[in-house]
């Protein structure tokens, strides 16, 4: 992974993060320890991805990247504004074919269901689904469970078998 990370100019990706070789991650994207970016994902500029975060296949972080309000100028020539910052927290799971619009924040421990289009922020430890995203339920049943999970995430980095696959084992 380290060779692929440097060859693709991904300076801000932790060495234990896994990015599938047929995914695109912009050079300024920051990715934490043990994050997993699956096949056919597309992650645009100005995005932070936390530790232990999982992207299912074909997840995209896009949007906010074309000037559309210049009358008399085709969009292709109108330029691009600065990309809004997208923040995806620690231990987030984003399901297959989800689209994350640039500029949103997905809170720590949240889950985004497959096929969801995230147009607004997702609070920590909530499960969101749909087009556009809406809350389905809470991930944990009690504040004590959230506190215990936060303590684990704030502690030393854990190591293990990534997604139960022996070929992605990190030490």
C-alpha positions in Angstrom: 0.0 0.0 0.0 2.8 2.5 0.8 4.2 2.2 -2.7 0.8 2.8 -4.3 0.1 5.7 -1.8 3.3 7.6 -2.8 3.0 6.8 -6.5 -0.5 8.3 -6.5 0.8 11.4 -4.6 -1.3 10.7 -1.5 0.9 12.3 1.1 -1.9 12.6 3.7 -3.1 9.0 3.7 -2.1 7.0 6.8 0.1 4.0 5.9 -2.5 1.5 7.3 -5.3 2.9 5.3 -6.4 0.8 2.3 -7.4 2.4 -1.0 -8.5 0.0 -3.8 -6.3 0.5 -6.9 -9.3 1.3 -9.1 -10.5 4.2 -6.9 -9.7 7.9 -7.3 -8.6 9.9 -4.2 -7.6 13.5 -4.7 -4.0 14.3 -3.6 -5.0 16.6 -0.7 -7.5 14.2 0.9 -6.6 13.2 4.5 -7.3 9.6 5.5 -6.8 8.2 9.0 -5.5 4.9 10.3 -7.2 1.7 9.1 -9.7 3.4 6.9 -10.9 1.4 3.9 -11.8 2.9 0.5 -13.4 0.1 -1.6 -13.4 -0.4 -5.4 -14.6 2.3 -7.8 -14.8 5.1 -5.2 -14.3 8.7 -6.1 -13.2 11.2 -3.4 -12.8 14.9 -4.4 -10.6 17.6 -3.0 -10.8 19.1 0.4 -12.0 16.0 2.2 -11.0 14.5 5.6 -11.8 10.8 6.4 -11.3 9.6 9.9 -9.8 6.5 11.4 -11.6 3.1 10.9 -14.0 4.5 8.3 -15.3 2.2 5.7 -16.4 3.1 2.1 -18.5 0.5 0.3 -18.0 0.0 -3.5 -18.7 3.0 -5.7 -19.0 5.7 -3.0 -18.5 9.2 -4.3 -17.7 12.5 -2.6 -18.6 15.1 -5.2 -20.3 18.4 -5.9 -20.0 22.2 -5.5 -17.4 22.3 -8.2 -18.9 24.3 -11.2 -19.9 27.9 -11.6 -23.5 27.8 -12.9 -24.8 31.4 -12.6 -22.8 33.3 -15.3 -25.4 34.1 -18.0 -23.9 34.0 -21.5 -21.0 31.7 -20.5 -21.1 27.9 -21.0 -20.5 26.1 -17.7 -17.4 24.5 -19.1 -15.8 27.9 -19.4 -17.3 29.6 -16.3 -14.7 28.3 -13.9 -14.8 26.5 -10.6 -15.3 27.9 -7.1 -13.2 26.6 -4.1 -14.4 23.2 -3.1 -16.2 23.3 0.3 -14.7 21.2 3.0 -16.1 17.7 3.6 -15.5 16.0 6.9 -16.2 12.3 7.4 -15.6 11.3 11.1 -14.0 8.3 12.7 -15.6 4.8 12.5 -18.1 5.8 9.8 -19.6 3.2 7.5 -20.8 4.5 4.1 -22.8 1.9 2.1 -22.4 1.0 -1.6 -23.2 3.6 -4.3 -23.8 6.4 -1.8 -23.1 10.0 -2.9 -21.7 12.4 -0.4 -22.2 16.1 -1.5 -19.2 18.3 -0.9 -19.4 20.5 2.2 -21.3 18.1 4.5 -20.1 16.6 7.8 -20.7 13.0 8.7 -20.3 12.6 12.4 -18.3 10.1 14.3 -19.7 6.6 14.3 -22.5 7.3 11.8 -23.7 4.9 9.2 -25.0 5.9 5.8 -27.1 3.2 4.0 -26.4 1.9 0.5 -27.6 4.3 -2.2 -28.1 7.2 0.1 -27.5 10.7 -1.3 -26.1 12.8 1.6 -27.1 16.5 1.1 -27.1 17.6 4.7 -24.9 16.8 7.8 -25.3 13.5 9.6 -25.0 13.8 13.4 -22.7 11.4 15.3 -23.9 7.8 15.8 -27.0 8.1 13.7 -28.0 5.9 10.8 -29.2 7.8 7.7 -30.8 6.4 4.5 -32.6 7.7 1.4 -32.6 10.4 -1.2 -32.0 12.9 0.3 -30.7 11.5 3.5 -32.9 11.2 6.6 -32.4 9.6 10.0 -33.5 6.0 10.2 -32.5 5.4 13.8 -29.6 5.7 16.3 -26.7 3.4 16.1 -26.5 2.8 19.9 -29.3 2.5 22.4 -27.8 4.4 25.3 -25.5 7.3 26.2 -23.3 4.7 28.1 -22.7 2.8 24.8 -21.7 6.0 23.0 -19.4 6.9 25.8 -17.7 3.5 25.8 -17.3 3.7 22.0 -15.9 7.2 22.2 -13.4 6.1 24.8 -12.2 3.3 22.5 -11.9 5.7 19.5 -10.0 8.2 21.6 -7.6 5.5 22.9 -4.5 4.0 21.2 -5.0 2.9 17.6 -6.2 -0.7 17.4 -4.8 -3.2 14.9 -6.4 -6.3 13.5 -7.8 -8.0 10.4 -9.4 -5.3 8.2 -13.0 -6.3 7.3 -12.2 -9.9 8.3 -9.9 -10.4 5.2 -6.6 -12.0 5.9 -4.9 -10.3 2.9 -5.5 -6.8 4.4 -3.9 -7.6 7.8 -2.0 -4.7 9.3 0.3 -4.7 12.3 
